[in-house]
Amino acid sequence: MTLPAIARCLTALPLIAASVLLLVPDAQAQTALTSTNAAPQRDGSHDFDFLLGDWKVHLRRLPDRLVGSSTWIAYDGSARIRQFLGSSANLEEFEVDSAAAKLHIKAQTLRLYNPASHQWSLYLLDVDNGLLPMPATVGQFTDGRGEFFDHEEYRGRVILVRYVWVHEGRANARMEQSFSDDGGKTWEVNWICEMAREAR
């Protein structure tokens, strides 16, 4: 390339650069455009309000999981769910018995809503041993169906855990727990909890 040609190219560089800047928005502008076009997230802080109060509980539990078992154990009992500190957070006290199998289950669940992520974190408490097992099971409600997920170790391997909550107004509710050992391609239900509100 001759010197005059090089000089002409150098003269044109500022114009080319200016054109590129006009065509490509900076990061702040791109973020603003994305935020403007994105649909606002729904406030889900009241999604568990249907659960507040006292319930009769019928539980079916599959004790041997991810081995193809079809032997379930039935339990009956009660649950009480209360809000606290004037927030959306709630605490569940759950207690059921199986007369046939002579088994007893006592459990506590803490549910916390994060207004920034618009998601719930569910923690199963072990108050007898003073433990807060991790991780939380995290998710949200969509069209009246709540789905919550976490990874846990089970019998020496990491599995995916899913809770599903559905309800009919404030009179009936159902919660299922499922395990997946193939990354969510298939699920095995191992806990079905059907709840009917206690008559006042």
ZADO-1210 file (C-alpha; in nm, 4 decimals, padded with zeros to 6 digits):
<atoms>
<atom x="00.0000" y="00.0000" z="00.0000" code="MET" pos="1"/>
<atom x="00.1343" y="00.3466" z="-00.0930" code="THR" pos="2"/>
<atom x="00.1822" y="00.6242" z="00.1608" code="LEU" pos="3"/>
<atom x="-00.1099" y="00.8314" z="00.0198" code="PRO" pos="4"/>
<atom x="-00.3387" y="00.5262" z="00.0501" code="ALA" pos="5"/>
<atom x="-00.2301" y="00.4693" z="00.4107" code="ILE" pos="6"/>
<atom x="-00.2963" y="00.8342" z="00.4873" code="ALA" pos="7"/>
<atom x="-00.6473" y="00.8093" z="00.3391" code="ARG" pos="8"/>
<atom x="-00.7200" y="00.4998" z="00.5560" code="CYS" pos="9"/>
<atom x="-00.6002" y="00.6762" z="00.8694" code="LEU" pos="10"/>
<atom x="-00.8193" y="00.9745" z="00.7873" code="THR" pos="11"/>
<atom x="-01.1231" y="00.7488" z="00.7542" code="ALA" pos="12"/>
<atom x="-01.0707" y="00.5634" z="01.0856" code="LEU" pos="13"/>
<atom x="-01.2452" y="00.8244" z="01.3075" code="PRO" pos="14"/>
<atom x="-01.5530" y="00.8147" z="01.0820" code="LEU" pos="15"/>
<atom x="-01.5620" y="00.4337" z="01.0926" code="ILE" pos="16"/>
<atom x="-01.5241" y="00.4340" z="01.4717" code="ALA" pos="17"/>
<atom x="-01.8037" y="00.6884" z="01.5108" code="ALA" pos="18"/>
<atom x="-02.0337" y="00.4758" z="01.2948" code="SER" pos="19"/>
<atom x="-01.9621" y="00.1661" z="01.5057" code="VAL" pos="20"/>
<atom x="-02.0369" y="00.3556" z="01.8276" code="LEU" pos="21"/>
<atom x="-02.3707" y="00.4674" z="01.6851" code="LEU" pos="22"/>
<atom x="-02.4632" y="00.1120" z="01.5885" code="LEU" pos="23"/>
<atom x="-02.3563" y="-00.0656" z="01.9129" code="VAL" pos="24"/>
<atom x="-02.5057" y="00.0667" z="02.2398" code="PRO" pos="25"/>
<atom x="-02.2825" y="00.0704" z="02.5455" code="ASP" pos="26"/>
<atom x="-02.3409" y="-00.1710" z="02.8350" code="ALA" pos="27"/>
<atom x="-02.5490" y="00.0767" z="03.0361" code="GLN" pos="28"/>
<atom x="-02.7739" y="00.1525" z="02.7417" code="ALA" pos="29"/>
<atom x="-02.8145" y="-00.2176" z="02.6640" code="GLN" pos="30"/>
<atom x="-02.9099" y="-00.2856" z="03.0260" code="THR" pos="31"/>
<atom x="-03.1628" y="-00.0038" z="03.0195" code="ALA" pos="32"/>
<atom x="-03.3178" y="-00.1383" z="02.6989" code="LEU" pos="33"/>
<atom x="-03.3407" y="-00.4879" z="02.8448" code="THR" pos="34"/>
<atom x="-03.4952" y="-00.3601" z="03.1669" code="SER" pos="35"/>
<atom x="-03.7494" y="-00.1528" z="02.9768" code="THR" pos="36"/>
<atom x="-03.8565" y="-00.4410" z="02.7549" code="ASN" pos="37"/>
<atom x="-03.8618" y="-00.7075" z="03.0299" code="ALA" pos="38"/>
<atom x="-04.1978" y="-00.7899" z="03.1859" code="ALA" pos="39"/>
<atom x="-04.2208" y="-00.6839" z="03.5517" code="PRO" pos="40"/>
<atom x="-04.1831" y="-00.9723" z="03.7956" code="GLN" pos="41"/>
<atom x="-04.4869" y="-01.0660" z="04.0000" code="ARG" pos="42"/>
<atom x="-04.4947" y="-01.0051" z="04.3752" code="ASP" pos="43"/>
<atom x="-04.5257" y="-01.3540" z="04.5218" code="GLY" pos="44"/>
<atom x="-04.5021" y="-01.2573" z="04.8882" code="SER" pos="45"/>
<atom x="-04.8589" y="-01.3748" z="04.9556" code="HIS" pos="46"/>
<atom x="-04.8412" y="-01.7007" z="04.7611" code="ASP" pos="47"/>
<atom x="-04.8348" y="-01.9123" z="05.0775" code="PHE" pos="48"/>
<atom x="-05.1161" y="-01.7228" z="05.2528" code="ASP" pos="49"/>
<atom x="-05.3571" y="-02.0046" z="05.1614" code="PHE" pos="50"/>
<atom x="-05.1585" y="-02.2332" z="05.3927" code="LEU" pos="51"/>
<atom x="-05.1919" y="-02.0292" z="05.7105" code="LEU" pos="52"/>
<atom x="-05.3945" y="-02.1922" z="05.9871" code="GLY" pos="53"/>
<atom x="-05.4676" y="-02.5436" z="06.1138" code="ASP" pos="54"/>
<atom x="-05.4982" y="-02.8533" z="05.8953" code="TRP" pos="55"/>
<atom x="-05.5796" y="-03.2227" z="05.9064" code="LYS" pos="56"/>
<atom x="-05.3112" y="-03.4163" z="05.7223" code="VAL" pos="57"/>
<atom x="-05.3073" y="-03.7475" z="05.5370" code="HIS" pos="58"/>
<atom x="-04.9570" y="-03.8445" z="05.4267" code="LEU" pos="59"/>
<atom x="-04.8356" y="-04.1235" z="05.2001" code="ARG" pos="60"/>
<atom x="-04.4616" y="-04.1828" z="05.2140" code="ARG" pos="61"/>
<atom x="-04.2358" y="-04.4048" z="05.0019" code="LEU" pos="62"/>
<atom x="-03.9472" y="-04.4978" z="05.2348" code="PRO" pos="63"/>
<atom x="-03.7334" y="-04.6879" z="04.9801" code="ASP" pos="64"/>
<atom x="-03.6530" y="-04.4393" z="04.7079" code="ARG" pos="65"/>
<atom x="-03.5043" y="-04.4652" z="04.3596" code="LEU" pos="66"/>
<atom x="-03.5002" y="-04.8442" z="04.3758" code="VAL" pos="67"/>
<atom x="-03.8331" y="-04.9163" z="04.2042" code="GLY" pos="68"/>
<atom x="-04.0257" y="-04.9721" z="04.5278" code="SER" pos="69"/>
<atom x="-04.4049" y="-04.9462" z="04.5356" code="SER" pos="70"/>
<atom x="-04.4512" y="-04.9983" z="04.9117" code="THR" pos="71"/>
<atom x="-04.6027" y="-04.6889" z="05.0682" code="TRP" pos="72"/>
<atom x="-04.6720" y="-04.6083" z="05.4344" code="ILE" pos="73"/>
<atom x="-04.9809" y="-04.4052" z="05.5310" code="ALA" pos="74"/>
<atom x="-04.9871" y="-04.1499" z="05.8133" code="TYR" pos="75"/>
<atom x="-05.2481" y="-03.9192" z="05.9649" code="ASP" pos="76"/>
<atom x="-05.2029" y="-03.6131" z="06.1797" code="GLY" pos="77"/>
<atom x="-05.2064" y="-03.2354" z="06.1780" code="SER" pos="78"/>
<atom x="-05.0187" y="-02.9245" z="06.0709" code="ALA" pos="79"/>
<atom x="-05.0208" y="-02.5687" z="06.1978" code="ARG" pos="80"/>
<atom x="-04.8799" y="-02.2789" z="05.9946" code="ILE" pos="81"/>
<atom x="-04.8262" y="-01.9311" z="06.1381" code="ARG" pos="82"/>
<atom x="-04.6869" y="-01.6045" z="06.0062" code="GLN" pos="83"/>
<atom x="-04.4454" y="-01.4213" z="06.2310" code="PHE" pos="84"/>
<atom x="-04.2887" y="-01.0780" z="06.2822" code="LEU" pos="85"/>
<atom x="-04.5562" y="-00.9185" z="06.0615" code="GLY" pos="86"/>
<atom x="-04.3876" y="-01.0485" z="05.7474" code="SER" pos="87"/>
<atom x="-04.4626" y="-01.2954" z="05.4696" code="SER" pos="88"/>
<atom x="-04.2442" y="-01.5564" z="05.6427" code="ALA" pos="89"/>
<atom x="-04.4231" y="-01.8536" z="05.7939" code="ASN" pos="90"/>
<atom x="-04.3393" y="-02.1500" z="06.0140" code="LEU" pos="91"/>
<atom x="-04.5064" y="-02.4901" z="05.9878" code="GLU" pos="92"/>
<atom x="-04.5332" y="-02.7460" z="06.2676" code="GLU" pos="93"/>
<atom x="-04.6144" y="-03.0879" z="06.1239" code="PHE" pos="94"/>
<atom x="-04.6849" y="-03.4109" z="06.3153" code="GLU" pos="95"/>
<atom x="-04.8218" y="-03.7422" z="06.1850" code="VAL" pos="96"/>
<atom x="-04.8418" y="-04.1066" z="06.2942" code="ASP" pos="97"/>
<atom x="-04.8751" y="-04.4396" z="06.1178" code="SER" pos="98"/>
<atom x="-05.0740" y="-04.6750" z="06.3385" code="ALA" pos="99"/>
<atom x="-05.0049" y="-04.9747" z="06.1136" code="ALA" pos="100"/>
<atom x="-04.6291" y="-04.9218" z="06.0888" code="ALA" pos="101"/>
<atom x="-04.5981" y="-04.7698" z="06.4372" code="LYS" pos="102"/>
<atom x="-04.4025" y="-04.4740" z="06.3015" code="LEU" pos="103"/>
<atom x="-04.4065" y="-04.1078" z="06.4009" code="HIS" pos="104"/>
<atom x="-04.2879" y="-03.8044" z="06.2034" code="ILE" pos="105"/>
<atom x="-04.2425" y="-03.4585" z="06.3496" code="LYS" pos="106"/>
<atom x="-04.1180" y="-03.1796" z="06.1230" code="ALA" pos="107"/>
<atom x="-04.0870" y="-02.8030" z="06.1059" code="GLN" pos="108"/>
<atom x="-04.0578" y="-02.5924" z="05.7903" code="THR" pos="109"/>
<atom x="-03.9496" y="-02.2291" z="05.7686" code="LEU" pos="110"/>
<atom x="-04.0531" y="-02.0418" z="05.4523" code="ARG" pos="111"/>
<atom x="-03.8893" y="-01.7094" z="05.3638" code="LEU" pos="112"/>
<atom x="-03.9706" y="-01.4813" z="05.0698" code="TYR" pos="113"/>
<atom x="-03.6963" y="-01.2834" z="04.8928" code="ASN" pos="114"/>
<atom x="-03.8483" y="-00.9679" z="04.7356" code="PRO" pos="115"/>
<atom x="-03.5371" y="-00.9111" z="04.5221" code="ALA" pos="116"/>
<atom x="-03.5402" y="-01.2505" z="04.3500" code="SER" pos="117"/>
<atom x="-03.9205" y="-01.2986" z="04.3845" code="HIS" pos="118"/>
<atom x="-03.8543" y="-01.6497" z="04.5128" code="GLN" pos="119"/>
<atom x="-03.9247" y="-01.8525" z="04.8244" code="TRP" pos="120"/>
<atom x="-03.6652" y="-02.0454" z="05.0228" code="SER" pos="121"/>
<atom x="-03.7956" y="-02.3448" z="05.2188" code="LEU" pos="122"/>
<atom x="-03.5921" y="-02.4791" z="05.5113" code="TYR" pos="123"/>
<atom x="-03.6663" y="-02.8058" z="05.6936" code="LEU" pos="124"/>
<atom x="-03.5724" y="-02.7439" z="06.0578" code="LEU" pos="125"/>
<atom x="-03.4411" y="-02.9998" z="06.3045" code="ASP" pos="126"/>
<atom x="-03.5303" y="-02.8338" z="06.6333" code="VAL" pos="127"/>
<atom x="-03.4656" y="-03.1482" z="06.8385" code="ASP" pos="128"/>
<atom x="-03.0990" y="-03.1481" z="06.7357" code="ASN" pos="129"/>
<atom x="-03.0662" y="-02.7711" z="06.6910" code="GLY" pos="130"/>
<atom x="-02.9850" y="-02.7943" z="06.3189" code="LEU" pos="131"/>
<atom x="-03.0794" y="-02.5933" z="06.0099" code="LEU" pos="132"/>
<atom x="-03.0121" y="-02.8370" z="05.7252" code="PRO" pos="133"/>
<atom x="-02.8915" y="-02.6873" z="05.3971" code="MET" pos="134"/>
<atom x="-02.9484" y="-02.6130" z="05.1205" code="PRO" pos="135"/>
<atom x="-03.2837" y="-02.4398" z="05.1038" code="ALA" pos="136"/>
<atom x="-03.5374" y="-02.5612" z="04.8493" code="THR" pos="137"/>
<atom x="-03.5951" y="-02.2586" z="04.6245" code="VAL" pos="138"/>
<atom x="-03.8682" y="-02.1637" z="04.3768" code="GLY" pos="139"/>
<atom x="-04.1912" y="-01.9766" z="04.3136" code="GLN" pos="140"/>
<atom x="-04.5567" y="-02.0082" z="04.2186" code="PHE" pos="141"/>
<atom x="-04.6742" y="-01.9796" z="03.8577" code="THR" pos="142"/>
<atom x="-05.0471" y="-01.9878" z="03.7791" code="ASP" pos="143"/>
<atom x="-05.1276" y="-02.1300" z="04.1221" code="GLY" pos="144"/>
<atom x="-04.8659" y="-02.4081" z="04.1121" code="ARG" pos="145"/>
<atom x="-04.5544" y="-02.3815" z="04.3265" code="GLY" pos="146"/>
<atom x="-04.2340" y="-02.5614" z="04.2264" code="GLU" pos="147"/>
<atom x="-03.9224" y="-02.5627" z="04.4427" code="PHE" pos="148"/>
<atom x="-03.5872" y="-02.7336" z="04.3787" code="PHE" pos="149"/>
<atom x="-03.2549" y="-02.8172" z="04.5371" code="ASP" pos="150"/>
<atom x="-02.9662" y="-03.0618" z="04.5076" code="HIS" pos="151"/>
<atom x="-02.9083" y="-03.3042" z="04.7934" code="GLU" pos="152"/>
<atom x="-02.6873" y="-03.6018" z="04.8660" code="GLU" pos="153"/>
<atom x="-02.8815" y="-03.9267" z="04.8925" code="TYR" pos="154"/>
<atom x="-02.7154" y="-04.2625" z="04.9530" code="ARG" pos="155"/>
<atom x="-02.3798" y="-04.1453" z="04.8268" code="GLY" pos="156"/>
<atom x="-02.4960" y="-03.9601" z="04.5165" code="ARG" pos="157"/>
<atom x="-02.6223" y="-03.6121" z="04.4367" code="VAL" pos="158"/>
<atom x="-02.9869" y="-03.5986" z="04.3333" code="ILE" pos="159"/>
<atom x="-03.2351" y="-03.3293" z="04.2344" code="LEU" pos="160"/>
<atom x="-03.5245" y="-03.2718" z="04.4764" code="VAL" pos="161"/>
<atom x="-03.8552" y="-03.1078" z="04.3790" code="ARG" pos="162"/>
<atom x="-04.1498" y="-02.9917" z="04.5897" code="TYR" pos="163"/>
<atom x="-04.4814" y="-02.9181" z="04.4187" code="VAL" pos="164"/>
<atom x="-04.7603" y="-02.7253" z="04.5962" code="TRP" pos="165"/>
<atom x="-05.1162" y="-02.6891" z="04.4647" code="VAL" pos="166"/>
<atom x="-05.4336" y="-02.5825" z="04.6428" code="HIS" pos="167"/>
<atom x="-05.8083" y="-02.5308" z="04.6053" code="GLU" pos="168"/>
<atom x="-05.8689" y="-02.1935" z="04.7662" code="GLY" pos="169"/>
<atom x="-05.8058" y="-02.2196" z="05.1396" code="ARG" pos="170"/>
<atom x="-05.9948" y="-02.5459" z="05.1971" code="ALA" pos="171"/>
<atom x="-05.7593" y="-02.8075" z="05.0502" code="ASN" pos="172"/>
<atom x="-05.3918" y="-02.8294" z="04.9652" code="ALA" pos="173"/>
<atom x="-05.1526" y="-03.0910" z="04.8328" code="ARG" pos="174"/>
<atom x="-04.7759" y="-03.1158" z="04.8448" code="MET" pos="175"/>
<atom x="-04.5585" y="-03.3704" z="04.6643" code="GLU" pos="176"/>
<atom x="-04.1887" y="-03.4393" z="04.6984" code="GLN" pos="177"/>
<atom x="-04.0021" y="-03.6100" z="04.4140" code="SER" pos="178"/>
<atom x="-03.6449" y="-03.7260" z="04.3555" code="PHE" pos="179"/>
<atom x="-03.4567" y="-03.7368" z="04.0256" code="SER" pos="180"/>
<atom x="-03.1197" y="-03.9040" z="03.9706" code="ASP" pos="181"/>
<atom x="-03.0970" y="-03.8112" z="03.6022" code="ASP" pos="182"/>
<atom x="-03.0963" y="-03.4321" z="03.6238" code="GLY" pos="183"/>
<atom x="-03.4736" y="-03.3879" z="03.6111" code="GLY" pos="184"/>
<atom x="-03.5486" y="-03.6017" z="03.3044" code="LYS" pos="185"/>
<atom x="-03.7580" y="-03.8376" z="03.5156" code="THR" pos="186"/>
<atom x="-03.9056" y="-03.8010" z="03.8652" code="TRP" pos="187"/>
<atom x="-04.0119" y="-04.0474" z="04.1329" code="GLU" pos="188"/>
<atom x="-04.2739" y="-03.9174" z="04.3777" code="VAL" pos="189"/>
<atom x="-04.1993" y="-04.0320" z="04.7340" code="ASN" pos="190"/>
<atom x="-04.4115" y="-03.8045" z="04.9555" code="TRP" pos="191"/>
<atom x="-04.7754" y="-03.7082" z="04.8992" code="ILE" pos="192"/>
<atom x="-04.9300" y="-03.4856" z="05.1634" code="CYS" pos="193"/>
<atom x="-05.3022" y="-03.4073" z="05.1339" code="GLU" pos="194"/>
<atom x="-05.4370" y="-03.1391" z="05.3644" code="MET" pos="195"/>
<atom x="-05.7912" y="-03.0373" z="05.4637" code="ALA" pos="196"/>
<atom x="-05.8527" y="-02.7303" z="05.6736" code="ARG" pos="197"/>
<atom x="-05.9665" y="-02.7869" z="06.0301" code="GLU" pos="198"/>
<atom x="-06.3223" y="-02.6701" z="06.0982" code="ALA" pos="199"/>
<atom x="-06.3317" y="-02.3669" z="06.3248" code="ARG" pos="200"/>
</atoms>
